[in-house]
Amino acid sequence: MTVRPARGDRGDLFDATCPTRHLLDRVGSKWSVMLVLTLHAAAPIGDAEPGFAELRFAELRRRAPGISQKMLTASLRSLERDGLVARRVEPTTPPRVHYRLTRLGASLVPALLALRDWAETNMPRVDDNGAAYDGRLASRG
């Protein structure tokens, strides 16, 4: 049974029953990170606030190389369910579907930018460490 913290209480990542773990799994997935940052970087159109521009589904797919349509749909649904992304459907034929960050989603951006910067800066060191580790394992036979 999952125990939820009382409304307004913080979760505890180190508590095995804390839903914070599930949230981190969702927002920490590579596709969620890429989609939130893609929506954040989109140029505002019309009177949209910076950071809250809308992108259509096809445009999101173009800007997230390697994502399948199925994974894009699943990731956007998860982000929408968590209140990080808003979805708007234009009643045209075929319908035009637009996505944008919510204020809650935008509040995640600074943390994701910091994580991205750390990963891009440290990837060579991580690769070197992995190669050294693999070399030690191989020499043990």
NUKETI-764706 format. One record per atom (N, C-alpha, C): atom name; x, y, z. Coordinates in nm, 2 decimals, padded with zeros to 4 digits, always signed. Layout:
BEGIN
PT  atom    east   north      up
PT    CA       X       Y       Z
...
END
This chain:
BEGIN
PT  atom    east   north      up
PT     N  +00.08  -00.12  +00.00
PT    CA  +00.00  +00.00  +00.00
PT     C  +00.09  +00.12  +00.00
PT     N  +00.06  +00.22  -00.09
PT    CA  +00.13  +00.34  -00.10
PT     C  +00.08  +00.44  +00.00
PT     N  +00.16  +00.50  +00.08
PT    CA  +00.12  +00.60  +00.18
PT     C  +00.15  +00.74  +00.11
PT     N  +00.05  +00.82  +00.10
PT    CA  +00.07  +00.95  +00.05
PT     C  +00.09  +01.05  +00.16
PT     N  +00.19  +01.15  +00.14
PT    CA  +00.21  +01.25  +00.24
PT     C  +00.08  +01.34  +00.25
PT     N  +00.06  +01.40  +00.36
PT    CA  -00.06  +01.49  +00.37
PT     C  -00.04  +01.61  +00.28
PT     N  -00.15  +01.66  +00.23
PT    CA  -00.14  +01.77  +00.14
PT     C  -00.06  +01.88  +00.20
PT     N  +00.04  +01.93  +00.12
PT    CA  +00.13  +02.04  +00.16
PT     C  +00.26  +01.99  +00.23
PT     N  +00.26  +01.86  +00.27
PT    CA  +00.38  +01.80  +00.32
PT     C  +00.47  +01.76  +00.21
PT     N  +00.60  +01.76  +00.24
PT    CA  +00.70  +01.72  +00.14
PT     C  +00.71  +01.56  +00.15
PT     N  +00.75  +01.50  +00.04
PT    CA  +00.77  +01.36  +00.04
PT     C  +00.91  +01.33  +00.10
PT     N  +00.94  +01.20  +00.11
PT    CA  +01.07  +01.16  +00.16
PT     C  +01.12  +01.05  +00.06
PT     N  +01.22  +01.09  -00.02
PT    CA  +01.27  +01.00  -00.12
PT     C  +01.33  +00.87  -00.06
PT     N  +01.37  +00.88  +00.06
PT    CA  +01.43  +00.76  +00.12
PT     C  +01.33  +00.67  +00.19
PT     N  +01.21  +00.71  +00.18
PT    CA  +01.10  +00.62  +00.23
PT     C  +01.05  +00.54  +00.11
PT     N  +01.06  +00.40  +00.12
PT    CA  +01.03  +00.32  +00.01
PT     C  +00.88  +00.33  -00.03
PT     N  +00.79  +00.38  +00.05
PT    CA  +00.65  +00.39  +00.01
PT     C  +00.62  +00.53  -00.04
PT     N  +00.72  +00.62  -00.05
PT    CA  +00.69  +00.76  -00.09
PT     C  +00.66  +00.77  -00.24
PT     N  +00.56  +00.83  -00.28
PT    CA  +00.53  +00.85  -00.42
PT     C  +00.63  +00.94  -00.49
PT     N  +00.71  +01.01  -00.41
PT    CA  +00.82  +01.09  -00.48
PT     C  +00.90  +01.01  -00.57
PT     N  +00.93  +00.89  -00.54
PT    CA  +01.01  +00.80  -00.62
PT     C  +00.94  +00.78  -00.76
PT     N  +00.81  +00.76  -00.76
PT    CA  +00.74  +00.75  -00.89
PT     C  +00.75  +00.87  -00.97
PT     N  +00.73  +00.99  -00.90
PT    CA  +00.74  +01.11  -00.97
PT     C  +00.87  +01.14  -01.04
PT     N  +00.98  +01.11  -00.96
PT    CA  +01.11  +01.12  -01.02
PT     C  +01.14  +01.03  -01.13
PT     N  +01.08  +00.91  -01.13
PT    CA  +01.09  +00.82  -01.24
PT     C  +01.03  +00.88  -01.37
PT     N  +00.91  +00.94  -01.35
PT    CA  +00.84  +01.00  -01.46
PT     C  +00.91  +01.13  -01.52
PT     N  +00.94  +01.22  -01.43
PT    CA  +01.00  +01.35  -01.48
PT     C  +01.15  +01.33  -01.51
PT     N  +01.21  +01.23  -01.47
PT    CA  +01.35  +01.20  -01.49
PT     C  +01.38  +01.12  -01.62
PT     N  +01.28  +01.08  -01.68
PT    CA  +01.30  +01.00  -01.80
PT     C  +01.36  +01.09  -01.91
PT     N  +01.44  +01.03  -02.00
PT    CA  +01.50  +01.11  -02.10
PT     C  +01.40  +01.18  -02.19
PT     N  +01.29  +01.12  -02.22
PT    CA  +01.19  +01.18  -02.31
PT     C  +01.12  +01.29  -02.24
PT     N  +01.08  +01.27  -02.11
PT    CA  +01.02  +01.38  -02.04
PT     C  +01.11  +01.50  -02.03
PT     N  +01.23  +01.48  -01.99
PT    CA  +01.33  +01.59  -01.99
PT     C  +01.34  +01.66  -02.12
PT     N  +01.35  +01.59  -02.23
PT    CA  +01.37  +01.65  -02.36
PT     C  +01.24  +01.73  -02.40
PT     N  +01.12  +01.67  -02.37
PT    CA  +01.00  +01.74  -02.41
PT     C  +00.98  +01.87  -02.33
PT     N  +01.00  +01.86  -02.20
PT    CA  +00.99  +01.98  -02.11
PT     C  +01.08  +02.09  -02.16
PT     N  +01.21  +02.05  -02.19
PT    CA  +01.30  +02.15  -02.23
PT     C  +01.27  +02.20  -02.38
PT     N  +01.22  +02.12  -02.46
PT    CA  +01.18  +02.16  -02.59
PT     C  +01.06  +02.26  -02.59
PT     N  +00.96  +02.23  -02.51
PT    CA  +00.85  +02.32  -02.49
PT     C  +00.90  +02.46  -02.43
PT     N  +00.99  +02.45  -02.34
PT    CA  +01.05  +02.57  -02.27
PT     C  +01.12  +02.66  -02.38
PT     N  +01.19  +02.59  -02.47
PT    CA  +01.27  +02.67  -02.56
PT     C  +01.20  +02.72  -02.68
PT     N  +01.07  +02.67  -02.70
PT    CA  +00.99  +02.71  -02.81
PT     C  +00.97  +02.87  -02.81
PT     N  +00.98  +02.93  -02.93
PT    CA  +00.96  +03.07  -02.94
PT     C  +00.81  +03.10  -02.92
PT     N  +00.78  +03.20  -02.83
PT    CA  +00.64  +03.23  -02.81
PT     C  +00.57  +03.29  -02.94
PT     N  +00.45  +03.25  -02.96
PT    CA  +00.37  +03.29  -03.08
PT     C  +00.26  +03.38  -03.03
PT     N  +00.24  +03.49  -03.09
PT    CA  +00.13  +03.58  -03.05
PT     C  +00.15  +03.64  -02.91
PT     N  +00.05  +03.63  -02.82
PT    CA  +00.06  +03.69  -02.69
PT     C  +00.11  +03.59  -02.58
PT     N  +00.16  +03.47  -02.63
PT    CA  +00.21  +03.37  -02.53
PT     C  +00.33  +03.43  -02.45
PT     N  +00.33  +03.39  -02.32
PT    CA  +00.45  +03.43  -02.24
PT     C  +00.57  +03.35  -02.28
PT     N  +00.69  +03.41  -02.27
PT    CA  +00.81  +03.33  -02.29
PT     C  +00.81  +03.20  -02.20
PT     N  +00.85  +03.09  -02.26
PT    CA  +00.85  +02.97  -02.18
PT     C  +00.71  +02.90  -02.18
PT     N  +00.61  +02.96  -02.24
PT    CA  +00.48  +02.90  -02.24
PT     C  +00.42  +02.89  -02.38
PT     N  +00.51  +02.88  -02.48
PT    CA  +00.47  +02.87  -02.62
PT     C  +00.41  +02.73  -02.65
PT     N  +00.32  +02.73  -02.74
PT    CA  +00.26  +02.60  -02.78
PT     C  +00.33  +02.54  -02.90
PT     N  +00.34  +02.41  -02.90
PT    CA  +00.39  +02.34  -03.01
PT     C  +00.30  +02.23  -03.05
PT     N  +00.28  +02.20  -03.18
PT    CA  +00.19  +02.09  -03.22
PT     C  +00.27  +01.96  -03.20
PT     N  +00.19  +01.86  -03.20
PT    CA  +00.25  +01.72  -03.18
PT     C  +00.36  +01.69  -03.28
PT     N  +00.33  +01.72  -03.41
PT    CA  +00.43  +01.69  -03.52
PT     C  +00.56  +01.77  -03.50
PT     N  +00.54  +01.89  -03.45
PT    CA  +00.66  +01.97  -03.43
PT     C  +00.74  +01.92  -03.31
PT     N  +00.67  +01.88  -03.21
PT    CA  +00.74  +01.82  -03.10
PT     C  +00.82  +01.69  -03.14
PT     N  +00.76  +01.62  -03.22
PT    CA  +00.82  +01.49  -03.27
PT     C  +00.95  +01.53  -03.35
PT     N  +00.94  +01.63  -03.44
PT    CA  +01.06  +01.68  -03.52
PT     C  +01.17  +01.72  -03.43
PT     N  +01.13  +01.79  -03.32
PT    CA  +01.24  +01.85  -03.23
PT     C  +01.29  +01.75  -03.13
PT     N  +01.24  +01.63  -03.12
PT    CA  +01.28  +01.53  -03.03
PT     C  +01.33  +01.41  -03.11
PT     N  +01.45  +01.42  -03.17
PT    CA  +01.49  +01.31  -03.26
PT     C  +01.50  +01.18  -03.19
PT     N  +01.46  +01.07  -03.25
PT    CA  +01.47  +00.94  -03.20
PT     C  +01.34  +00.89  -03.12
PT     N  +01.25  +00.98  -03.09
PT    CA  +01.13  +00.94  -03.02
PT     C  +01.03  +00.88  -03.12
PT     N  +00.97  +00.77  -03.08
PT    CA  +00.86  +00.72  -03.16
PT     C  +00.73  +00.79  -03.13
PT     N  +00.64  +00.77  -03.22
PT    CA  +00.51  +00.84  -03.20
PT     C  +00.44  +00.78  -03.08
PT     N  +00.45  +00.65  -03.06
PT    CA  +00.39  +00.59  -02.94
PT     C  +00.46  +00.64  -02.81
PT     N  +00.59  +00.66  -02.81
PT    CA  +00.65  +00.71  -02.69
PT     C  +00.62  +00.85  -02.66
PT     N  +00.62  +00.93  -02.77
PT    CA  +00.58  +01.07  -02.76
PT     C  +00.44  +01.09  -02.70
PT     N  +00.35  +01.01  -02.75
PT    CA  +00.21  +01.01  -02.70
PT     C  +00.21  +00.98  -02.55
PT     N  +00.28  +00.87  -02.52
PT    CA  +00.28  +00.82  -02.38
PT     C  +00.34  +00.93  -02.29
PT     N  +00.45  +00.98  -02.33
PT    CA  +00.52  +01.08  -02.25
PT     C  +00.44  +01.21  -02.23
PT     N  +00.38  +01.26  -02.34
PT    CA  +00.29  +01.37  -02.32
PT     C  +00.17  +01.35  -02.23
PT     N  +00.11  +01.23  -02.24
PT    CA  +00.00  +01.20  -02.15
PT     C  +00.04  +01.20  -02.01
PT     N  +00.16  +01.14  -01.98
PT    CA  +00.21  +01.14  -01.85
PT     C  +00.24  +01.28  -01.79
PT     N  +00.30  +01.36  -01.88
PT    CA  +00.33  +01.50  -01.84
PT     C  +00.20  +01.58  -01.82
PT     N  +00.10  +01.55  -01.90
PT    CA  -00.03  +01.62  -01.89
PT     C  -00.10  +01.57  -01.76
PT     N  -00.10  +01.44  -01.74
PT    CA  -00.16  +01.38  -01.62
PT     C  -00.10  +01.45  -01.49
PT     N  +00.03  +01.47  -01.49
PT    CA  +00.10  +01.53  -01.37
PT     C  +00.08  +01.68  -01.36
PT     N  +00.02  +01.74  -01.46
PT    CA  +00.00  +01.88  -01.46
PT     C  +00.12  +01.97  -01.50
PT     N  +00.21  +01.90  -01.57
PT    CA  +00.33  +01.97  -01.62
PT     C  +00.31  +02.03  -01.76
PT     N  +00.22  +01.97  -01.84
PT    CA  +00.20  +02.01  -01.97
PT     C  +00.05  +02.02  -01.99
PT     N  +00.01  +02.13  -02.07
PT    CA  -00.14  +02.14  -02.10
PT     C  -00.15  +02.11  -02.25
PT     N  -00.27  +02.05  -02.28
PT    CA  -00.30  +02.01  -02.41
PT     C  -00.42  +02.09  -02.46
PT     N  -00.41  +02.14  -02.59
PT    CA  -00.53  +02.21  -02.64
PT     C  -00.56  +02.15  -02.78
PT     N  -00.68  +02.12  -02.81
PT    CA  -00.72  +02.06  -02.93
PT     C  -00.81  +02.16  -03.01
PT     N  -00.77  +02.19  -03.13
PT    CA  -00.85  +02.27  -03.22
PT     C  -00.94  +02.18  -03.30
PT     N  -01.07  +02.21  -03.29
PT    CA  -01.17  +02.12  -03.36
PT     C  -01.18  +02.14  -03.51
PT     N  -01.07  +02.10  -03.57
PT    CA  -01.06  +02.10  -03.72
PT     C  -01.05  +01.96  -03.77
PT     N  -01.05  +01.95  -03.90
PT    CA  -01.04  +01.81  -03.95
PT     C  -00.92  +01.81  -04.04
PT     N  -00.82  +01.73  -04.00
PT    CA  -00.81  +01.66  -03.87
PT     C  -00.78  +01.75  -03.75
PT     N  -00.81  +01.71  -03.63
PT    CA  -00.79  +01.80  -03.52
PT     C  -00.64  +01.84  -03.51
PT     N  -00.62  +01.96  -03.47
PT    CA  -00.48  +02.01  -03.44
PT     C  -00.46  +02.01  -03.29
PT     N  -00.36  +01.94  -03.25
PT    CA  -00.33  +01.93  -03.10
PT     C  -00.20  +02.00  -03.07
PT     N  -00.22  +02.09  -02.97
PT    CA  -00.11  +02.18  -02.92
PT     C  -00.07  +02.14  -02.78
PT     N  +00.06  +02.16  -02.74
PT    CA  +00.10  +02.14  -02.61
PT     C  +00.19  +02.26  -02.56
PT     N  +00.18  +02.29  -02.43
PT    CA  +00.26  +02.39  -02.37
PT     C  +00.28  +02.35  -02.23
PT     N  +00.39  +02.42  -02.17
PT    CA  +00.42  +02.40  -02.03
PT     C  +00.31  +02.47  -01.95
PT     N  +00.28  +02.41  -01.83
PT    CA  +00.20  +02.48  -01.73
PT     C  +00.30  +02.56  -01.64
PT     N  +00.25  +02.63  -01.55
PT    CA  +00.34  +02.70  -01.45
PT     C  +00.42  +02.59  -01.37
PT     N  +00.35  +02.49  -01.33
PT    CA  +00.42  +02.38  -01.26
PT     C  +00.53  +02.32  -01.35
PT     N  +00.50  +02.30  -01.47
PT    CA  +00.60  +02.24  -01.56
PT     C  +00.72  +02.34  -01.58
PT     N  +00.69  +02.47  -01.59
PT    CA  +00.80  +02.57  -01.61
PT     C  +00.88  +02.57  -01.48
PT     N  +00.83  +02.54  -01.37
PT    CA  +00.90  +02.55  -01.24
PT     C  +01.01  +02.43  -01.24
PT     N  +00.99  +02.33  -01.32
PT    CA  +01.08  +02.22  -01.33
PT     C  +01.20  +02.25  -01.41
PT     N  +01.19  +02.35  -01.50
PT    CA  +01.29  +02.38  -01.60
PT     C  +01.43  +02.41  -01.54
PT     N  +01.44  +02.50  -01.44
PT    CA  +01.58  +02.53  -01.39
PT     C  +01.65  +02.40  -01.34
PT     N  +01.58  +02.31  -01.28
PT    CA  +01.65  +02.19  -01.23
PT     C  +01.69  +02.10  -01.35
PT     N  +01.61  +02.09  -01.45
PT    CA  +01.64  +02.01  -01.57
PT     C  +01.76  +02.08  -01.65
PT     N  +01.76  +02.21  -01.66
PT    CA  +01.87  +02.28  -01.72
PT     C  +02.00  +02.25  -01.65
PT     N  +02.00  +02.25  -01.52
PT    CA  +02.12  +02.23  -01.44
PT     C  +02.16  +02.08  -01.46
PT     N  +02.07  +01.99  -01.46
PT    CA  +02.10  +01.85  -01.48
PT     C  +02.16  +01.83  -01.62
PT     N  +02.10  +01.89  -01.72
PT    CA  +02.15  +01.88  -01.86
PT     C  +02.29  +01.94  -01.87
PT     N  +02.31  +02.05  -01.81
PT    CA  +02.45  +02.11  -01.81
PT     C  +02.55  +02.02  -01.74
PT     N  +02.51  +01.96  -01.63
PT    CA  +02.60  +01.87  -01.56
PT     C  +02.64  +01.75  -01.65
PT     N  +02.53  +01.69  -01.71
PT    CA  +02.55  +01.57  -01.79
PT     C  +02.64  +01.60  -01.91
PT     N  +02.61  +01.72  -01.98
PT    CA  +02.69  +01.75  -02.10
PT     C  +02.83  +01.78  -02.06
PT     N  +02.86  +01.85  -01.95
PT    CA  +02.99  +01.88  -01.90
PT     C  +03.07  +01.76  -01.86
PT     N  +03.01  +01.67  -01.79
PT    CA  +03.08  +01.55  -01.73
PT     C  +03.07  +01.42  -01.81
PT     N  +03.00  +01.42  -01.92
PT    CA  +03.00  +01.30  -02.00
PT     C  +03.13  +01.24  -02.04
PT     N  +03.23  +01.32  -02.08
PT    CA  +03.36  +01.27  -02.11
PT     C  +03.42  +01.20  -01.99
PT     N  +03.41  +01.25  -01.87
PT    CA  +03.47  +01.19  -01.75
PT     C  +03.40  +01.06  -01.72
PT     N  +03.27  +01.06  -01.73
PT    CA  +03.19  +00.94  -01.71
PT     C  +03.23  +00.83  -01.81
PT     N  +03.24  +00.87  -01.93
PT    CA  +03.28  +00.77  -02.04
PT     C  +03.42  +00.71  -02.00
PT     N  +03.52  +00.80  -01.96
PT    CA  +03.65  +00.76  -01.93
PT     C  +03.65  +00.66  -01.81
PT     N  +03.56  +00.70  -01.71
PT    CA  +03.55  +00.61  -01.59
PT     C  +03.49  +00.47  -01.63
PT     N  +03.39  +00.47  -01.72
PT    CA  +03.34  +00.35  -01.76
PT     C  +03.43  +00.26  -01.84
PT     N  +03.51  +00.32  -01.92
PT    CA  +03.62  +00.25  -02.00
PT     C  +03.72  +00.19  -01.90
PT     N  +03.76  +00.27  -01.80
PT    CA  +03.86  +00.22  -01.71
PT     C  +03.81  +00.11  -01.63
PT     N  +03.68  +00.12  -01.58
PT    CA  +03.62  +00.01  -01.51
PT     C  +03.61  -00.12  -01.59
PT     N  +03.56  -00.10  -01.72
PT    CA  +03.55  -00.22  -01.81
PT     C  +03.69  -00.28  -01.83
PT     N  +03.79  -00.20  -01.84
PT    CA  +03.93  -00.25  -01.86
PT     C  +03.98  -00.33  -01.74
PT     N  +03.94  -00.28  -01.62
PT    CA  +03.98  -00.36  -01.50
PT     C  +03.91  -00.49  -01.49
PT     N  +03.78  -00.49  -01.53
PT    CA  +03.71  -00.62  -01.53
PT     C  +03.76  -00.71  -01.63
PT     N  +03.80  -00.67  -01.75
PT    CA  +03.85  -00.75  -01.85
PT     C  +03.99  -00.81  -01.81
PT     N  +04.07  -00.73  -01.74
PT    CA  +04.20  -00.78  -01.70
PT     C  +04.19  -00.88  -01.59
PT     N  +04.08  -00.89  -01.51
PT    CA  +04.06  -00.99  -01.41
PT     C  +04.03  -01.12  -01.47
PT     N  +03.98  -01.12  -01.59
PT    CA  +03.95  -01.24  -01.66
PT     C  +03.83  -01.30  -01.62
END
